[in-house]
C-alpha cells in the first residue's frame, strides 16, 4: 500500500509542478512578451508609413528612380553634345573630350568641362 501511495504522490506532485511551470510560462508570454511584440509592430508600421510619405506614397518604386537617373544622364549627354558642337565651331573638341574622360562620370566635373570648353 505504501508503494502505491508513494507512486501516486510522486505522480500527482509531478503533474502539479508541470501545471505550475506551464502557467508561469503562459503568464510571462501574455504579460511581457506579447506587449513587447505589439509595441514593435506599431513602431514598424509607423516607420513604414513615414517611409511611404517621404517618397510620395505607395506609387514610388525603383523604376521611378531609374527613370530619374536616365533623365539626368540624357541631360548630361545633351549638354556634352552642345559643348562638342560649340568646341568644333571654335576649334578644339579634343580638350573637351579629355576633360570629360578625366571626370570619370562625375556629373559636377563634366558640367565644369562643358562650361569651360
Protein Blocks (a to p, Z undefined) as FASTA:
>chain_A
ZZmmmmmmmmmmmmmmmmmmmmmmmmmmmmmmmmmmmmmmmmmmmmmmmmmmmnopjkbc
fklmmmmmmmmmmmmmmmmmmmmmmmmmnopamlmmmmmmmnnopaklmmmmmmmZZ
